[in-house]
Amino acid sequence: MPVKNLLDQGFGVVVTDYEGLGTPGTHTYMTRAAQGRAVLDSLRAAQRLPGTGMPAEGPVAVYGYSQGGGASAAAAELAPTYAPELDLKGAVVGAPPADLDAVAANLDGSAYGAFFTYSLSGLGAAYDIDVDSYLNWHGKQVTADLRDNQCTTQALAKYPFLNSRFLTADGRPLTERLKRAPWKEVVADQRLGKRGPAVPVLLSHSRNDDVIPFRVGEQLGKDWCALGTKVKFSPNRVVGHILATAATSNEAAPWLKDRFAGRAAPSTC
């Protein structure tokens, strides 16, 4: 497990619960700014929590995979303006959903189709869009169940190969809605790579990722390089999105140790 690995290496670790997980309201799943701010706010809170032994102004880094990879990427992009007081040393970004159009097209109807429905609920809550207005009775029931009752692993088991065209009032897949207002603008606002992190990034992605297409992570690396960020893009060939977490974890700890030690960051730009 990545958290245990980091703890075993001597790092202090804080894990954000994001918005709407264990607190009132809908979880703002896949909402770039909300997730990025939650990561940065968790670092602020940890440094102010009595009894942790962590210095209030000590160095920090961000690390995430999949949804967490998107959150880590967003936090790194937002940090210079949202949390400039943090002494951020680097960001580990694994399999980031940087382009939701591409991710949605890959997910809808797949074994991970429930993730797509999660994201619609999260973005709808964040941007005050009535998702139910697009759904039939079955779609409303499934969406409410996923939103209110199911964690990710439960959702995949209960709703395998969930296809959004069976959930909509007009019988068209919800991926088509993403190409029109108001969703087109909302999805565009979640795009990562428009802002360059001011710290080095380790970007890890499997060429055999079955959830988030490899080209999405690859393009994010190119976008950040073009903006002047020092990026080490580290592809691997682990089969499957879930198993590839280990490849990111194995590389993350030594890379983070070097950042905290002040060593020069490697770059593949």
Secondary structure, DSSP 4 states (H G I P E B T S, - for coil): -HHHHHHHTT--------SSSSSSS---TT-HHHHHHHHHHHHHHHHHSTTS---TT-EEEEEEETHHHHHHHHHHHHHHHH-TTSEEEEEEEES----HHHHHHHHTTSTTHHHHHHHHHHHHHHTT--GGGGB-HHHHHHHHHHHHH--HHHHHHHSTT--GGGTBSSS--HHHHTTSTTHHHHHHHT-SSSS--SS-EEEEEEEE-SSS-HHHHHHHHHHHHHTT--EEEEEEEEESTTTTHHHHHHHHHHHHHHHHTTPPPP---
